[in-house]
Every structure is written in structure tokens, then in C-alpha cells.
Amino acid sequence: MTPSPTLLTVLAAVISHLIFNRLEPRGVPSFAALLVLPPSILSILAPRDRSILMIFLMYFSAILASVVLYRISPFHPLASYPGPVLCKISKLWLAGISLGGKQHVYYRDLHRRYGDVVRVGPNELSFCDKSAVAPMLGTRGMPKGPWWDGRNPENKKVRSLLGLRDPEEHQRRRRIWHRAFSASALKEYDLVVRNRLSQLVEILVDNSGKSMDLTQWMGHFMYDVMNDIVFGGGVELMRDGDKHGLYALFENFLPMALLMSHVPWLGELTLWIPGFAKDVKKFRAHAINCAIERKLHGSPRKDLFYHLIDEAGIEAEPPSLPQVVCDAAPAITAGAETTSTALCNLIWLLLSNPITYSRLQVEIDSLGPAVLNSEAQKRSVYLNACIDETLRLFPAVLSGSQRAPLIGSGGHRIGTNFIPEGTSAVVHSYTLQRDPRYFSSPDSFIPERWLSIDEQRTLKPAMFKGDDQIMIHDTAAFIPFSFGPANCIGKALAYQEMRLVICTLMTKFNLAFEVGFDARTWEVNLRDYYILSKGKLPVVFSPRA
């Protein structure tokens, strides 16, 4: 008895789904082999009364039905975890939401509705539980997940440290970065920041009393700083503006980069689209040119390139130039964007909270001649409290860093939750750091929560009058720069930069919002594209007497 064409088509579709599910092939050749070849063969073998179009439609419908039924079935490895049905069916649902820039809010809403562990994709879980931090991100945690494959689909042989998924390779490469962010290296970089900060102050003095878009100027300032730190120079955004459009190109590509991260196979497919991602390639070409110029002409100081290319000759096998370029480009964007965003958020919060602004002003003024001394700034309790509270409300990466069990490990356990191979997981930083179990009044800007109990009781005006008003403050849930061996290696530099910038600006200027500016629009306009996209922040700088 000859099987019916319909049965053969459905059987072929189910087999294709099983292959996809087991092997997870990517790229156009793989997709063509499993999505086009089987129905094409069936079309040749089918009776003449069956049209090619009908067979293809039947095949694709059967694949779709097989995928959907499996993902919502009790046989799926993540069937026991709660979450929206559309998230269980396809990651495209969350990817679509992310294009609006409010994925961090969506994640938080999901955790409020479903609990500490939520299924946010067919094969992905989101955690909001401090006990998940160390098992997922710590030394015995999981390496980075497939999120990074979609973000850099064309770089399969040479990956930046940021996107490395092999833990052994990551550990080996990170050793060089530790030298690049040693105490002596930070002193070198501090001179760069101070030089650029003097330039920014001159611009603000020249425009005193006028409204300045802090988003733009802080962004240009930090990109100039990071280009100086990484390549020893080569960019003058504060002086010349974004005349090559590189800053704008990067900003415009953020939503698409996030989409490809959520759905890595989309990233693979974009490689076959002529002209796609030309903006990103232009940005990378700029980094390549800077690296070549730096290698040819050298630098008078030990910049980041000095360490990454191993000009000191410490490594037995010096890194290649392509590898260094691959590391340097993300270092500029990551360092510039996260720090400029944190500074904008901090200044917005200070101007929105006059009492906090006044308390910080008093502490900064009390430093006297030592106000610009890095060690004195490091010891400034309230300054650091303001920075930490800003990073609690707005961590460097709002939606965390995806992790996945190592291939061949059999899976990974996080408390009572088992993460099988082929499954990704994330600790959602934004939600975790605004959880009332760990921080009282979690959505309020209260730097005082970072002070010791004795310091809290001496505040004027008083905030804490008795033991019953001491705040819940669990720093185990504070991971603004991630956690563990793959955390942000530039954390110390970021703190150093933020302390210096705030002390300098508040020593030299009185800051105020532009008259008529609705401060509430700032947070509304924040867009989480892994890197935060920001609206305008109009601030008036008036020199202090």
C-alpha cells in the first residue's frame, strides 16, 4: 500500500522539525536544505493533481503545527515553567516587544505575574531571585548563551571578549584585560579623562546660562574619552560634532542588533542580504582604521591598545591585530555608552531630588582642595551612595546577560531549577534590583539606603528615626555590572570616571533643568536595546560664585 502524499508531507515536516530541534542548524544553506529541499522532492514525486504550491503550503503548515504543539506540550523540557503562551511558542514575540525599547518593563511585569522564574522564550528562562546570581553567573556558573551569536553572526573565528562563549578562551583572553585595568593603568587613563573633562568644562563655561542637551554632550565627551583610552585619540566629537555620522549610525542600529540577539538565526540570515548592516560595518571600519593608525604611529602613553596588542611583550603568543580590533571596538561603545548613560541618569535623579542634590553638594564642598583627588572622591560616602543608587535603579545592562549550559555538560542546576542543554537563562537585573524583598521603596531614589545605620540616623533633615524604619538593603541583589568571571571588567574605571565628572561639574557649576522641561519624560523616553537609548536632557549650567 502506497502512503498518501499528505501523510508523506506531514512526516517529512515532523522529521525536519526534529532535525532543527536536535541540531539547531543555522544559515541559509541549512534552512534551504530543511525547508526547501524536502517539499521540492515531494512535489516531484506527488501525483499530477497536487500542485507544487499546495505541497509547500502543506509542508510549512505541518512544520508550524509540529513546532507549536511541541513547545506548548507537557513533553517540552520547560513545560513546568509559567509564562505567556506566545513566549513559549516563539522568541519572535519577545523580540517584537523589544523593538519598542521597553523589554525591561515587560520582563518586570512578567515576574510580577508569574513569579521568580518565567519562561520568556521556547527555550529561555528569566530569573528574579538573588539566590540565582552565583549559580548562574559565578565561577561555577554558565558561559554566555546564543544571544551573542546573533549579535555578531559574521565573526565566527574572531570574537570580542564581550561575546566569547568558550569559558576557557574567555579566561585566557581576560588575563590581558586584567593588566589593562590594573591600578597603574587606571592612573594612566585618569589623566586622559581629566584632559577631556577640562575641554567639556570650557564648552559649558562658554555656554553658561544656556540650555545644553546633556545626553548629547555627555555622549560626545565619553566617546572622546574612550577613543583616547583605547587608541590614544582619533576622534573629536566635542570639538567637531559627529561629522562622519558614526555616533548616529551606532544608535540607529541598536534595535536591529537586539532583534538579532533575541533570534540568532535572523542574524545568520542577514548575512545574505546585500547592504544589510552596512552602518555597523562602517563603524567597525572606523575602529580598524584607528587600530592601524595607532599601530603605525604609536602612542605617548600606555593606552588600552598597548595592553591588548601586548606591546610590553609579556604574552608567549601576542594577540593578532584582527582580535585586538574585535576587542577594541566594543570597548569604546561599552565604555562610552554605559558611563555616559549612568551620568545622565544620576544628574537627572539629582535635579529631580533637591534635598539629595543639596546633601551631595555639601559633601563635595567639604572636600576643599582635595575635591579633584581620586582617593578623596573614593572615600566620599554620599557621592558613592548616589552613584550606587543610580546604578541600582538603572544597571549598566537593564535586562542582564544571557547564559546557557556548556555543550556536553548535560545541563546546569540553579537551586531547585534544572537548566537542560539547549536552554538559556538570564538574571534580569532591572527587576532584581527593584524587588521589594531586597530593597525598600524599590522605585525611589534614596542614596541614604547605602549609608551605615549610624550615618542614616545623623541625616538632616532626618529620614530614619528608629530601628523600625531602617531600610531593607540586600546587596546580594545588586549586580549593576553583572557578576562573576564575565562581569564588566571596566567597572573600576567607570566608577572613577563618574566620581571625577560629578565632583568637577558640581564644584564649578550650579545645575538646573531647562525651564519648562518635564523631568518625567526622561525615564519614559529611555529605550532598552541592551545599551540604553536616551531622549534629550536639557540642563542649564551656571558658574558658581
C-alpha positions as CSV (number, residue, x, y, z in Angstrom):
1,M,0.0,0.0,0.0
2,T,1.5,3.3,-1.1
3,P,1.5,6.1,1.6
4,S,-0.6,9.1,0.7
5,P,1.2,12.3,-0.4
6,T,-0.4,14.1,2.6
7,L,1.0,11.6,5.1
8,L,4.4,11.8,3.5
9,T,4.4,15.6,3.6
10,V,3.4,15.7,7.2
11,L,6.0,13.0,8.1
12,A,8.7,14.9,6.2
13,A,7.8,18.1,8.1
14,V,7.9,16.4,11.5
15,I,11.3,14.9,10.7
16,S,12.6,18.3,9.6
17,H,11.4,19.8,12.9
18,L,13.1,17.0,14.8
19,I,16.4,17.8,13.0
20,F,16.0,21.5,13.7
21,N,15.2,20.8,17.3
22,R,18.2,18.4,17.8
23,L,20.9,20.1,15.7
24,E,19.8,23.7,15.6
25,P,21.3,24.4,12.2
26,R,21.7,28.0,11.1
27,G,22.4,29.9,8.0
28,V,20.8,29.9,4.5
29,P,22.2,26.6,3.3
30,S,20.8,24.8,6.3
31,F,17.5,26.5,6.1
32,A,17.3,25.7,2.4
33,A,18.2,22.0,3.0
34,L,15.4,21.5,5.5
35,L,12.8,24.0,4.4
36,V,13.0,23.8,0.6
37,L,14.6,20.5,-0.4
38,P,12.0,18.1,1.2
39,P,8.9,19.8,-0.3
40,S,10.7,20.1,-3.6
41,I,11.3,16.3,-3.7
42,L,7.8,15.6,-2.6
43,S,6.5,17.9,-5.4
44,I,8.4,15.8,-8.0
45,L,7.0,12.5,-6.6
46,A,3.5,13.7,-6.0
47,P,0.6,12.9,-8.3
48,R,-0.1,15.5,-11.0
49,D,-3.3,16.6,-9.3
50,R,-1.3,18.0,-6.4
51,S,0.1,21.5,-7.2
52,I,3.6,22.5,-6.0
53,L,2.1,25.4,-4.1
54,M,-0.2,23.1,-2.2
55,I,2.6,20.7,-1.2
56,F,4.8,23.6,0.0
57,L,1.9,25.1,2.0
58,M,1.1,21.7,3.5
59,Y,4.7,21.1,4.4
60,F,5.2,24.5,6.1
61,S,1.8,24.3,7.9
62,A,2.8,20.8,9.2
63,I,6.2,22.2,10.4
64,L,4.5,25.1,12.1
65,A,1.9,22.9,13.8
66,S,4.6,20.5,14.9
67,V,6.7,23.3,16.4
68,V,3.8,25.0,18.2
69,L,2.3,21.8,19.6
70,Y,5.7,20.6,20.9
71,R,6.5,23.9,22.5
72,I,3.3,24.1,24.5
73,S,3.1,20.4,25.2
74,P,3.9,18.7,28.5
75,F,6.8,16.9,26.8
76,H,8.9,20.1,26.4
77,P,11.8,20.3,28.9
78,L,10.5,23.7,30.1
79,A,6.8,22.7,30.3
80,S,6.6,23.2,34.0
81,Y,7.7,26.8,34.0
82,P,5.0,29.5,33.7
83,G,4.9,32.2,31.1
84,P,2.8,33.7,28.3
85,V,1.8,31.2,25.6
86,L,3.2,33.5,22.9
87,C,6.6,33.5,24.6
88,K,6.5,29.7,24.8
89,I,5.7,29.4,21.1
90,S,8.3,31.7,19.7
91,K,11.0,34.1,20.8
92,L,9.8,36.4,18.0
93,W,7.1,37.6,20.4
94,L,9.6,39.0,22.9
95,A,11.9,40.2,20.1
96,G,9.0,42.2,18.7
97,I,8.3,43.7,22.1
98,S,12.0,44.6,22.4
99,L,11.9,46.7,19.3
100,G,9.8,49.2,21.2
101,G,12.6,49.6,23.7
102,K,10.6,48.6,26.8
103,Q,11.6,44.9,27.2
104,H,12.9,45.7,30.7
105,V,9.4,46.8,31.8
106,Y,7.9,43.7,30.1
107,Y,10.2,41.4,31.9
108,R,9.3,43.0,35.2
109,D,5.6,42.7,34.5
110,L,6.1,39.0,33.7
111,H,7.9,38.4,37.0
112,R,5.2,40.2,38.9
113,R,2.6,38.0,37.3
114,Y,4.3,34.6,37.1
115,G,6.9,34.6,39.9
116,D,10.7,34.3,40.3
117,V,11.2,32.1,37.3
118,V,9.4,32.8,34.0
119,R,9.6,31.1,30.6
120,V,10.3,34.0,28.3
121,G,11.1,32.0,25.1
122,P,10.6,28.5,23.8
123,N,14.0,27.6,25.4
124,E,14.7,30.5,27.7
125,L,14.1,31.3,31.4
126,S,14.3,34.6,33.2
127,F,15.1,34.6,36.9
128,C,14.4,37.3,39.6
129,D,15.9,35.7,42.7
130,K,19.2,36.7,44.4
131,S,19.9,33.0,45.0
132,A,20.2,32.5,41.2
133,V,23.0,35.1,40.8
134,A,26.1,33.0,41.9
135,P,24.9,29.6,40.4
136,M,24.3,31.3,37.1
137,L,26.9,34.0,36.8
138,G,29.6,32.9,39.3
139,T,32.8,30.9,38.9
140,R,30.8,27.7,38.7
141,G,28.1,29.2,36.6
142,M,27.3,29.0,32.9
143,P,29.0,30.6,29.9
144,K,27.4,33.1,27.7
145,G,24.4,32.0,25.7
146,P,23.4,32.1,21.9
147,W,22.2,35.7,22.3
148,W,25.8,36.6,21.4
149,D,25.8,34.5,18.2
150,G,23.0,36.6,16.7
151,R,24.7,39.9,17.7
152,N,27.9,39.1,15.8
153,P,26.9,36.4,13.2
154,E,29.8,37.2,10.8
155,N,32.5,36.9,13.5
156,K,32.8,33.2,14.0
157,K,36.5,32.8,14.2
158,V,37.4,36.1,15.9
159,R,35.2,37.1,18.7
160,S,35.4,40.0,21.1
161,L,35.9,39.2,24.8
162,L,32.3,40.5,25.3
163,G,30.9,37.9,23.0
164,L,33.1,34.9,23.8
165,R,31.1,31.8,24.8
166,D,34.0,29.4,25.4
167,P,34.8,29.8,29.1
168,E,38.5,28.6,28.8
169,E,39.1,31.0,25.9
170,H,37.4,33.8,27.9
171,Q,39.6,33.1,30.9
172,R,42.8,33.2,28.8
173,R,41.8,36.4,26.9
174,R,40.6,38.1,30.1
175,R,44.1,37.8,31.6
176,I,45.3,40.5,29.2
177,W,42.4,42.7,30.1
178,H,43.2,42.5,33.8
179,R,46.5,44.2,33.1
180,A,44.7,46.8,31.0
181,F,42.6,47.7,34.0
182,S,45.2,47.4,36.8
183,A,45.7,50.2,39.3
184,S,48.6,51.6,37.3
185,A,46.7,51.5,34.1
186,L,43.7,53.3,35.7
187,K,46.1,56.1,36.7
188,E,47.2,56.5,33.1
189,Y,43.5,56.7,32.0
190,D,42.7,59.2,34.7
191,L,45.0,61.7,33.0
192,V,43.0,61.2,29.8
193,V,39.7,61.7,31.5
194,R,40.9,64.9,33.2
195,N,42.2,66.3,30.0
196,R,38.9,65.7,28.2
197,L,36.9,66.9,31.2
198,S,38.7,70.3,31.1
199,Q,37.6,70.5,27.4
200,L,34.0,69.8,28.4
201,V,34.1,72.4,31.2
202,E,35.4,75.1,28.8
203,I,32.4,74.3,26.5
204,L,30.0,74.6,29.4
205,V,31.5,77.9,30.6
206,D,31.2,79.3,27.0
207,N,27.5,78.3,27.1
208,S,26.8,79.1,30.7
209,G,23.2,80.0,31.3
210,K,22.1,78.3,28.1
211,S,20.2,75.0,27.8
212,M,22.6,72.2,26.9
213,D,21.4,68.7,25.9
214,L,23.3,66.7,28.4
215,T,22.6,63.4,26.5
216,Q,24.5,64.7,23.5
217,W,27.4,66.3,25.3
218,M,27.9,63.6,27.8
219,G,27.8,61.1,24.9
220,H,30.4,63.0,22.9
221,F,32.6,63.6,26.0
222,M,32.7,59.9,26.8
223,Y,33.3,58.8,23.2
224,D,36.2,61.2,23.0
225,V,37.5,59.8,26.4
226,M,37.1,56.2,25.3
227,N,38.8,56.7,21.9
228,D,41.7,58.3,23.8
229,I,41.9,55.5,26.3
230,V,41.6,52.7,23.7
231,F,43.6,54.1,20.7
232,G,45.3,57.2,22.1
233,G,43.0,59.5,20.2
234,G,41.5,59.8,16.7
235,V,38.0,61.3,17.5
236,E,37.0,64.8,18.4
237,L,33.2,64.7,18.8
238,M,33.1,67.6,21.4
239,R,35.1,69.8,19.0
240,D,33.8,68.8,15.6
241,G,30.5,67.1,16.3
242,D,29.5,63.8,14.7
243,K,30.6,64.9,11.2
244,H,31.1,61.3,10.0
245,G,27.8,60.2,11.4
246,L,29.4,57.3,13.3
247,Y,27.7,58.0,16.6
248,A,24.3,58.3,14.9
249,L,24.9,55.1,12.9
250,F,25.6,53.1,16.0
251,E,22.5,54.5,17.8
252,N,20.3,53.7,14.8
253,F,21.4,50.1,14.6
254,L,20.7,49.2,18.3
255,P,17.1,47.9,17.8
256,M,18.1,45.6,14.9
257,A,21.1,44.3,16.9
258,L,18.8,43.5,19.8
259,L,16.3,41.7,17.4
260,M,19.1,39.5,16.1
261,S,20.3,38.8,19.6
262,H,16.9,37.5,20.6
263,V,16.5,35.4,17.4
264,P,20.1,34.4,16.5
265,W,19.1,32.6,13.3
266,L,17.8,36.0,12.0
267,G,21.4,37.3,12.4
268,E,22.6,34.4,10.3
269,L,20.1,35.2,7.5
270,T,21.0,38.9,7.4
271,L,24.5,37.9,6.1
272,W,22.8,37.0,2.8
273,I,21.0,40.4,2.5
274,P,23.1,42.8,0.3
275,G,23.9,46.0,2.1
276,F,22.4,44.9,5.4
277,A,24.3,46.1,8.5
278,K,26.4,48.5,6.3
279,D,26.2,51.1,9.1
280,V,27.7,48.7,11.6
281,K,30.4,47.7,9.1
282,K,31.2,51.4,8.7
283,F,31.5,51.8,12.4
284,R,33.9,48.7,12.5
285,A,35.9,50.1,9.6
286,H,36.4,53.2,11.7
287,A,37.8,51.0,14.5
288,I,40.1,49.2,12.1
289,N,41.4,52.5,10.7
290,C,42.1,53.7,14.3
291,A,43.9,50.5,15.2
292,I,46.1,50.7,12.1
293,E,46.9,54.3,12.7
294,R,47.7,53.5,16.4
295,K,49.9,50.6,15.4
296,L,51.8,52.6,12.8
297,H,52.3,55.8,14.9
298,G,52.3,54.5,18.4
299,S,51.1,56.5,21.5
300,P,53.0,58.6,24.1
301,R,51.1,56.7,26.9
302,K,50.1,53.2,27.7
303,D,46.6,53.2,26.3
304,L,44.3,50.1,26.2
305,F,45.7,49.2,22.8
306,Y,49.2,49.0,24.4
307,H,47.9,46.2,26.6
308,L,45.6,44.4,24.1
309,I,48.3,44.2,21.4
310,D,50.9,43.2,24.1
311,E,53.4,45.9,23.3
312,A,55.2,45.0,26.5
313,G,55.9,41.5,25.1
314,I,54.5,39.6,28.1
315,E,52.4,37.1,26.2
316,A,54.1,34.0,24.6
317,E,51.6,34.3,21.7
318,P,50.8,38.0,21.1
319,P,47.2,38.7,20.0
320,S,46.6,39.3,16.4
321,L,45.5,42.7,15.1
322,P,42.1,41.4,14.0
323,Q,41.5,40.1,17.5
324,V,42.6,43.4,19.1
325,V,40.3,45.4,16.8
326,C,37.4,43.0,17.6
327,D,38.0,43.7,21.3
328,A,38.7,47.4,20.9
329,A,35.5,48.5,19.1
330,P,33.1,47.1,21.7
331,A,35.4,48.6,24.4
332,I,34.7,52.0,23.1
333,T,31.0,51.7,22.8
334,A,30.5,49.7,26.0
335,G,32.7,52.1,28.0
336,A,31.3,55.3,26.5
337,E,27.6,54.3,26.4
338,T,27.3,52.8,29.9
339,T,29.2,55.6,31.7
340,S,27.5,58.5,29.8
341,T,24.1,56.9,30.5
342,A,24.8,56.4,34.2
343,L,26.0,60.1,34.4
344,C,22.9,61.3,32.7
345,N,20.7,59.2,34.9
346,L,22.5,60.4,38.0
347,I,22.2,64.1,37.1
348,W,18.5,63.6,36.2
349,L,17.9,62.0,39.6
350,L,19.8,64.7,41.5
351,L,17.9,67.5,39.8
352,S,14.7,65.7,40.4
353,N,15.5,65.4,44.2
354,P,16.7,68.8,45.5
355,I,17.4,67.5,49.1
356,T,19.7,64.8,47.7
357,Y,21.4,67.4,45.4
358,S,22.0,69.7,48.4
359,R,23.4,66.9,50.6
360,L,25.8,65.8,47.8
361,Q,26.8,69.5,47.2
362,V,27.7,69.8,50.9
363,E,29.8,66.7,50.9
364,I,31.6,67.7,47.7
365,D,32.3,71.2,49.0
366,S,33.6,69.8,52.3
367,L,36.5,68.1,50.4
368,G,38.0,71.6,49.8
369,P,41.3,71.5,47.8
370,A,41.1,67.7,47.6
371,V,37.8,67.7,45.7
372,L,39.5,66.5,42.5
373,N,41.7,64.0,44.2
374,S,40.7,60.5,43.2
375,E,41.4,58.9,46.6
376,A,39.3,61.6,48.4
377,Q,36.5,61.0,45.9
378,K,36.7,57.3,46.6
379,R,36.2,57.9,50.3
380,S,33.2,60.3,49.7
381,V,30.4,58.2,51.3
382,Y,27.4,60.1,50.0
383,L,28.9,60.5,46.5
384,N,29.4,56.8,46.1
385,A,25.9,56.2,47.6
386,C,24.4,58.4,44.9
387,I,26.2,56.5,42.2
388,D,25.3,53.1,43.6
389,E,21.6,54.1,43.9
390,T,21.6,55.3,40.3
391,L,23.1,52.0,39.2
392,R,20.5,50.1,41.3
393,L,17.7,51.9,39.5
394,F,19.3,51.7,36.1
395,P,22.0,49.0,35.9
396,A,24.5,49.1,33.1
397,V,22.6,46.4,31.2
398,L,19.0,46.5,32.3
399,S,18.0,43.1,31.0
400,G,21.0,41.2,32.2
401,S,23.5,38.9,30.3
402,Q,22.2,35.6,28.9
403,R,23.8,32.4,29.9
404,A,23.5,28.8,28.7
405,P,24.9,25.4,29.9
406,L,28.1,24.3,28.3
407,I,27.6,21.9,25.4
408,G,28.3,18.4,26.7
409,S,27.7,19.3,30.3
410,G,24.3,17.7,30.5
411,G,22.8,20.8,31.9
412,H,23.1,23.1,34.9
413,R,21.3,23.4,38.2
414,I,20.2,26.7,39.8
415,G,18.7,25.9,43.2
416,T,15.8,23.6,42.6
417,N,15.6,24.5,38.9
418,F,17.4,22.4,36.3
419,I,18.6,24.1,33.1
420,P,18.9,21.5,30.3
421,E,21.3,21.8,27.4
422,G,19.8,23.9,24.7
423,T,18.2,26.2,27.2
424,S,19.2,29.8,28.0
425,A,18.7,31.7,31.2
426,V,19.1,35.2,32.5
427,V,19.0,37.0,35.8
428,H,17.0,40.1,35.0
429,S,19.0,42.9,36.7
430,Y,16.4,45.7,36.4
431,T,13.7,43.6,38.0
432,L,16.0,42.1,40.7
433,Q,17.3,45.4,41.8
434,R,13.8,46.8,42.1
435,D,12.4,43.9,44.1
436,P,10.9,45.0,47.4
437,R,12.2,41.8,49.0
438,Y,15.7,43.2,48.7
439,F,15.2,47.0,48.7
440,S,12.6,49.0,50.5
441,S,10.8,51.6,48.3
442,P,12.5,50.0,45.3
443,D,11.4,52.5,42.7
444,S,12.5,55.5,44.8
445,F,15.9,57.3,44.5
446,I,17.2,57.0,48.1
447,P,21.0,57.1,48.3
448,E,20.7,57.1,52.1
449,R,20.0,53.4,51.9
450,W,23.7,52.9,51.1
451,L,24.9,54.6,54.3
452,S,25.6,52.8,57.6
453,I,22.9,52.8,60.2
454,D,24.8,55.3,62.3
455,E,25.2,57.6,59.3
456,Q,21.5,57.2,58.4
457,R,20.5,58.4,61.9
458,T,22.5,61.6,61.7
459,L,20.9,62.9,58.5
460,K,19.5,66.4,58.4
461,P,16.6,66.6,57.8
462,A,16.1,63.2,59.5
463,M,14.9,60.3,57.4
464,F,15.3,57.4,59.8
465,K,14.1,57.9,63.4
466,G,14.1,54.3,64.8
467,D,15.1,50.8,64.2
468,D,11.7,50.1,62.6
469,Q,12.5,52.5,59.8
470,I,15.8,51.0,58.9
471,M,15.5,50.0,55.2
472,I,15.7,46.6,53.7
473,H,19.0,46.7,51.8
474,D,20.3,43.4,50.4
475,T,23.4,44.0,48.3
476,A,23.4,40.3,47.2
477,A,20.7,41.5,44.8
478,F,22.9,44.4,43.5
479,I,24.6,43.4,40.2
480,P,24.8,46.6,38.1
481,F,27.9,45.4,36.2
482,S,26.9,41.7,36.2
483,F,28.7,39.2,38.4
484,G,31.4,36.6,38.4
485,P,34.3,35.9,35.9
486,A,32.5,37.5,33.0
487,N,31.4,40.7,34.7
488,C,32.2,44.1,33.4
489,I,36.0,44.4,33.6
490,G,35.8,48.2,33.3
491,K,33.8,48.7,36.5
492,A,36.6,50.4,38.4
493,L,37.2,52.8,35.5
494,A,33.5,53.6,35.3
495,Y,33.3,54.5,39.0
496,Q,36.5,56.5,38.8
497,E,35.1,58.5,35.8
498,M,31.7,59.1,37.4
499,R,33.2,60.4,40.6
500,L,35.5,62.8,38.8
501,V,32.9,64.1,36.5
502,I,30.3,64.7,39.2
503,C,32.8,66.4,41.6
504,T,34.1,68.6,38.8
505,L,30.7,69.7,37.5
506,M,29.2,70.3,40.9
507,T,32.3,72.2,42.1
508,K,32.3,74.6,39.1
509,F,28.5,74.9,38.2
510,N,25.0,75.1,39.6
511,L,22.9,72.7,37.6
512,A,19.2,73.0,36.8
513,F,16.7,71.7,34.3
514,E,15.7,73.9,31.5
515,V,12.7,76.0,32.4
516,G,9.6,74.1,31.3
517,F,11.2,70.7,31.0
518,D,9.0,67.9,32.2
519,A,11.5,65.7,34.1
520,R,9.1,62.7,34.0
521,T,9.7,62.4,30.2
522,W,13.3,61.3,30.8
523,E,12.5,57.8,32.1
524,V,9.6,57.5,29.7
525,N,12.0,58.0,26.8
526,L,14.6,55.5,27.9
527,R,14.8,52.6,25.5
528,D,16.4,49.3,26.5
529,Y,18.2,48.0,23.4
530,Y,20.9,46.2,25.5
531,I,22.5,49.6,25.5
532,L,20.2,52.3,26.7
533,S,18.9,54.7,24.1
534,K,18.0,58.1,25.6
535,G,16.0,61.2,24.8
536,K,17.1,64.8,25.3
537,L,18.1,66.0,28.8
538,P,18.2,69.8,28.7
539,V,20.3,71.2,31.6
540,V,21.5,74.7,32.3
541,F,25.0,75.1,33.8
542,S,25.6,78.3,35.7
543,P,29.1,79.0,37.1
544,R,29.3,79.0,40.9
545,A,30.4,82.2,42.6
